[in-house]
């Protein structure tokens, strides 16, 4: 993990971002005390409908289960 002061971060932001893109974490400090951390952004590509046809819901999925009903009725 790299620690840089604010002035160095402003001067070398592009280089620091390259390091972050490569997987490093960079701490930005003011007067030697950590203030912020640059970390790689986790990109998640969401594709809606990707599992279409792979998930099957039974016709009776919302019918009450005799076992669960019995647990509530026995209370």
Secondary structure, 3 states (H helix, E strand, C coil): CEEEEHHHHHHCHHHHHHHHHCCCCEEEEECCEEEEEECCCCCCCCCCCCCCCCCCCCCCCCCCCHHHHHHHHCC
